[in-house]
Amino acid sequence: MTRSVSIAAISSVLLLALAGCASEPTFGERLASDAERRQSLADEALAAERDIARGETIIREARADRDASEARLREGRGLVEGGRDTLRRIEAETR
């Protein structure tokens, strides 16, 4: 993507330099310059859309992992409480 941006920038600079020395760019030159600019924007937009999709997937997976972790924490806390209750009961019975 950086390469296409660099190529578009170089092309634009060359067109501007030539325009300063010569007549205005022709219709074809203007179309070519616009096409390069649009291609660069399209490349950036596609990359941004890929980033968004990847980010949404990561968020979805993290939420699922968090939900599973919270369930495991509840299970672990229940086991600890149950074990402590059992120990208290046994201690009370052995006094």
Secondary structure in CASP SS format (residue, H / E / C, confidence):
PFRMAT SS
TARGET T0000
AUTHOR 0000-0000-0000
METHOD secondary structure of the structure
MODEL  1
M C 1.00
T H 1.00
R H 1.00
S H 1.00
V H 1.00
S H 1.00
I H 1.00
A H 1.00
A H 1.00
I H 1.00
S H 1.00
S H 1.00
V H 1.00
L H 1.00
L H 1.00
L H 1.00
A H 1.00
L H 1.00
A H 1.00
G H 1.00
C H 1.00
A C 1.00
S C 1.00
E C 1.00
P C 1.00
T C 1.00
F H 1.00
G H 1.00
E H 1.00
R H 1.00
L H 1.00
A H 1.00
S H 1.00
D H 1.00
A H 1.00
E H 1.00
R H 1.00
R H 1.00
Q H 1.00
S H 1.00
L H 1.00
A H 1.00
D H 1.00
E H 1.00
A H 1.00
L H 1.00
A H 1.00
A H 1.00
E H 1.00
R H 1.00
D H 1.00
I H 1.00
A H 1.00
R H 1.00
G H 1.00
E H 1.00
T H 1.00
I H 1.00
I H 1.00
R H 1.00
E H 1.00
A H 1.00
R H 1.00
A H 1.00
D H 1.00
R H 1.00
D H 1.00
A H 1.00
S H 1.00
E H 1.00
A H 1.00
R H 1.00
L H 1.00
R H 1.00
E H 1.00
G H 1.00
R H 1.00
G H 1.00
L H 1.00
V H 1.00
E H 1.00
G H 1.00
G H 1.00
R H 1.00
D H 1.00
T H 1.00
L H 1.00
R H 1.00
R H 1.00
I H 1.00
E H 1.00
A H 1.00
E H 1.00
T C 1.00
R C 1.00
END
